[in-house]
Amino acid sequence: FSDMLMKADELQLAAAQRDDYARLINESGLHLLAVVNGVLDMSKMESGNFEIVPELFAPRDSLLSCCNLMVLKARENGIDIVTRVPADLPPITGDPRAFKQIVLNLLSNAIKFSERDGTVTVTAAIEGPRLLVRVIDNGVGIGAEDLKRIGDPFFQAGKTYQRRHEGTGLGLSIVKSLVALHGGEMTVDSRLGEGTTVVVALPVVFAPPVARPSSNIATLAPPSRAELQQMQVRKRA
């Protein structure tokens, strides 16, 4: 399309055609950028190089900001976004950038797999020592078999409908990893044809997960007495 735009005069392209080609180039570029960013984020998390910078922030403001950012996309698909976030929601300690990425990914997924005239609902509440964020849609839903693999990198649920939607299968995987880096957890409840509810539970006070030893490091047992004697015999020989 860019080649054709460069030869617009030669090909006698109408203004409407040029606009269409420019739009397609823009949409393709943004999609490619999203794919690359998703792969880079996932690789950083898997290698342990994704840095979490905790600070005190207001989750209500972040939630409303994310919903406002996704309103236009939702309207284009004929979907309403409903927010139910209490005005007195207290601040929490965490990475505000990562929190926004969690919410935006969940909203994007919910909108993507909702039918026209559907509704996506976002709620938040403090329950004990955790903040619970729920993103609920009444879309196509996820089958029981696929539900077991939700959150696996590059896995896309639903062979019958995944071809209708572009994506890498990294959205929920990134959410799951970001939530784990905060010491929280993500749960998904869904039924085919009934919709999906994703619940993200984050500690109000940042609680990083306990570091696990690398699987690439092998622990060697000390040599036995018999092995030591054999080694001494070899040295003498």
Disulfide bonds with the S-S distance in Angstrom:
none
